């Protein structure tokens, strides 16, 4: 109530709450950083939408940052950028890892109604700006942990997110001559299919996979099995298959001992 009574816009209050962790790390005890993130998540999600929606703007800012838009020499393995624990313990604070951890804390404490805005955020805001593999992997790290909750509480949103993942991949595929992390990307998409979406989005996904480069199509071949390919495979009838030899059914007389 005190935060809502401040004579400043809700957007400014929300940004200041996020800055407690994102820009004031020297004032926050390092050993209690996760507790502070959870506290911010509890407070900001209890406020109206103008206060917590600013998190989406922070995510967009990180995705558009040079760390994710260009393959700089110092990056190396991109998953190091997303490992908050490793970055924090090694005193190599990275904006992308801190924002990722804070977003997870806020969304963990959000209601399903608040989380239901994520599919729209992906399709209308993130898909148009995601152009590199680093950006794509960052979005997968961002939303992936919440698929289980969407499956349990809002299946429609989970299916929309599943399709958005492939639409992002198509955009990245068309914007890059070479992809270095196809295997981790495809592994994640297989995980999403077999653990969450199943064949519910098969029709939409197949149309997208058809437009990917051959190397990606090959890796996603168990997700993408077109009807034409299935029809071209000759189906053998049971009558054409040689039956396995069966054991003889002729009764055998066995002499039984007779007690005297």
Secondary structure, DSSP 4 states (H G I P E B T S, - for coil): -TTTTSSS-HHHHHHHHHHHHHT-GGGS-GGGHHHHHHHHHHHHHTS-HHHHTHHHHHHHHHHTSHHHHS--TTT-STHHHH-HHHHHHTT---HHHHHHHHHHHHHHTS-HHHHTTHHHHIIIIITTT--SHHHHHHHHHHHHTTHHHHHHH-HHHHHHHHHHHHHHHHHHHHH-S--S-HHHHHHHHHHHIIIIITTTTHHHHHHHHTTS-HHHHHHTTTT---HHHHHHSPPPPGGGSPPPPPPP------PPP---
